[in-house]
Amino acid sequence: MDKRYVEYPLADFCKEVARPAILSPSGGAVIGVVGAMLASLAELVARVSEHHSVPGMSEEWRGMADEFREWTERLLRFADQDVQDAASIIREEEDPVCIRKRVAAPAKIASGLVKVLRLVERIAEQADASVRSDVRAIAHLGRGAADAIFEIEQSDIVRGGGDAMLLVRIGEWREEAHRAANRILEKARDDQWQN
């Protein structure tokens, strides 16, 4: 592989996902990319809100936008790591004790989703009205992504390649993602559209 999957154009990445080969992205990598896209959307929310903010708030919005950009980059790295780790496990048929060292990507993705949602929660009420629907979309998609990474790790355990202790931790992050998403949805209500 001459470049990381996360450096592919989106259409090419989607083609790679559909390819049934070892060392192609699958569920974990896709969820990592979804998380990165959520962080990018949150960066947009911060930048639009900065543009429409009251005097004195611009610096705070810029700081939030920068944090979201950092999370985009991290989640893309975690997605790529997931592909590499999965391929290593499949190819090397490692001893289960060694597998724990190679399954860090799902945990990093789950943790990253929670951290992005917590950051979004901090800005949900103050986000400009023009991007409130984007804030709500982040909450819904973040909750779904947290459910999906949990499902993947649970499936790995059933097949004998997962880590039960890791699943417990990812389950805790999943629950926290749900709680954060619910708080975001409450804070980012648009009373004109919601009852």
C-alpha positions in Angstrom: 0.0 0.0 0.0 1.6 3.2 -1.1 -0.7 5.6 0.8 -3.0 5.4 3.8 -6.7 4.7 3.1 -7.7 8.0 4.7 -5.7 9.8 2.0 -7.9 8.4 -0.7 -10.5 10.5 -2.4 -13.9 9.6 -0.8 -15.2 7.8 -3.9 -12.0 5.7 -4.0 -12.3 5.0 -0.3 -15.9 3.7 -0.8 -14.6 1.4 -3.6 -12.0 0.0 -1.2 -14.6 -0.6 1.5 -16.6 -2.7 -1.0 -13.5 -4.8 -1.9 -13.6 -8.2 -0.2 -9.9 -8.4 0.5 -7.6 -8.4 3.5 -6.2 -5.0 4.1 -9.2 -3.2 2.9 -11.2 -1.0 5.2 -14.3 -2.4 6.8 -16.7 -1.5 9.7 -14.2 0.0 12.2 -12.5 2.1 9.6 -15.8 3.3 8.2 -17.0 4.3 11.7 -13.7 6.1 12.2 -14.3 8.1 9.0 -17.8 8.8 10.1 -16.5 10.1 13.3 -14.0 12.3 11.4 -16.8 13.6 9.3 -18.8 14.5 12.4 -15.9 16.4 13.8 -15.6 18.2 10.4 -19.3 19.1 10.6 -18.8 20.3 14.1 -15.9 22.5 12.9 -18.3 24.0 10.3 -20.8 24.7 13.1 -18.1 26.5 15.1 -16.9 28.5 12.1 -20.4 29.6 11.0 -21.2 30.5 14.6 -17.9 32.4 14.9 -18.9 34.4 11.8 -22.3 35.3 13.4 -21.1 35.6 17.0 -21.3 38.6 19.2 -18.2 40.6 19.8 -15.8 38.9 22.1 -16.9 35.4 21.3 -14.9 34.9 18.1 -11.7 33.6 19.8 -13.7 31.0 21.7 -15.4 29.8 18.5 -12.0 29.7 16.7 -10.6 27.6 19.5 -13.5 25.1 19.3 -13.1 24.9 15.5 -9.4 24.1 15.9 -10.2 21.3 18.5 -12.7 19.8 16.0 -10.1 19.9 13.3 -7.7 18.0 15.5 -10.3 15.4 16.2 -11.0 15.0 12.5 -7.3 14.2 12.0 -7.1 11.8 15.0 -10.2 9.9 13.9 -8.8 9.5 10.4 -5.6 8.1 11.9 -7.6 5.7 14.1 -9.6 4.5 11.0 -6.4 3.8 9.1 -4.9 2.0 12.2 -8.0 -0.2 12.3 -7.4 -1.5 8.8 -3.7 -2.2 9.6 -4.5 -3.9 13.0 -7.2 -6.1 11.5 -5.0 -7.2 8.7 -2.2 -8.1 11.1 -4.5 -10.1 13.3 -5.9 -12.0 10.3 -2.5 -12.7 8.7 -0.5 -13.5 11.8 -3.2 -15.5 13.7 -1.8 -14.1 16.9 -2.1 -15.5 20.4 -5.2 -14.0 22.1 -3.0 -12.4 24.8 -1.2 -10.4 22.1 -4.4 -9.4 20.3 -5.2 -6.8 23.0 -2.2 -4.8 21.9 -3.6 -4.7 18.4 -7.2 -3.8 19.0 -6.6 -0.3 20.2 -8.3 1.3 17.2 -11.9 0.5 18.1 -11.3 1.8 21.6 -9.7 5.0 20.2 -12.6 5.4 17.8 -15.2 4.9 20.5 -13.4 7.3 22.9 -13.0 9.8 20.1 -16.7 9.8 19.3 -17.5 10.6 22.9 -15.0 13.4 23.1 -16.4 15.0 19.9 -19.9 14.7 21.2 -18.9 16.3 24.6 -17.3 19.2 22.7 -20.4 19.6 20.6 -22.5 19.6 23.8 -20.5 22.6 25.0 -21.5 24.6 21.9 -25.0 23.2 21.2 -27.0 26.0 22.8 -24.8 28.9 21.5 -24.5 27.5 17.9 -25.9 29.8 15.3 -29.5 29.0 14.3 -28.4 28.4 10.7 -26.4 25.3 11.8 -28.6 24.0 14.6 -29.9 21.2 12.4 -26.2 20.2 11.8 -25.7 20.0 15.6 -28.7 17.7 15.9 -27.4 15.6 13.0 -24.1 15.2 14.8 -25.9 14.0 17.9 -27.9 11.4 15.9 -25.0 10.1 13.8 -22.6 10.1 16.8 -25.0 7.9 18.8 -25.3 5.5 15.8 -21.6 5.4 15.3 -21.1 4.5 19.0 -23.6 1.7 18.6 -21.9 0.4 15.5 -18.4 0.3 17.0 -19.8 -1.6 20.0 -21.5 -4.1 17.6 -18.2 -4.7 15.7 -16.2 -5.4 18.9 -19.0 -7.7 20.2 -18.9 -9.6 16.9 -15.1 -9.9 17.2 -15.6 -11.5 20.6 -18.1 -14.0 19.2 -15.6 -14.9 16.5 -12.8 -15.3 19.1 -10.8 -12.2 18.1 -12.1 -9.6 20.4 -11.3 -8.5 23.9 -14.1 -8.8 26.5 -12.5 -6.1 28.8 -12.3 -3.8 25.8 -15.9 -4.5 25.0 -16.9 -3.4 28.5 -15.0 -0.1 28.1 -16.5 0.5 24.6 -19.9 -0.2 26.0 -19.3 2.5 28.6 -18.3 4.9 25.9 -21.4 3.9 23.9 -23.6 4.7 26.9 -21.8 8.1 27.4 -22.3 8.8 23.7 -26.0 8.2 24.0 -26.2 10.5 27.1 -24.2 13.2 25.4 -26.3 13.0 22.2 -29.5 13.3 24.2 -28.1 16.4 26.0 -27.1 17.9 22.7 -30.6 17.3 21.2 -32.2 19.0 24.2 -29.8 22.0 24.0 -30.0 22.4 20.2 -33.8 22.3 20.1 -35.5 24.4 17.4 -38.8 25.2 19.0 -40.2 26.3 15.7 -39.9 22.7 14.5 -40.0 20.5 17.6 -42.7 20.1 20.2 
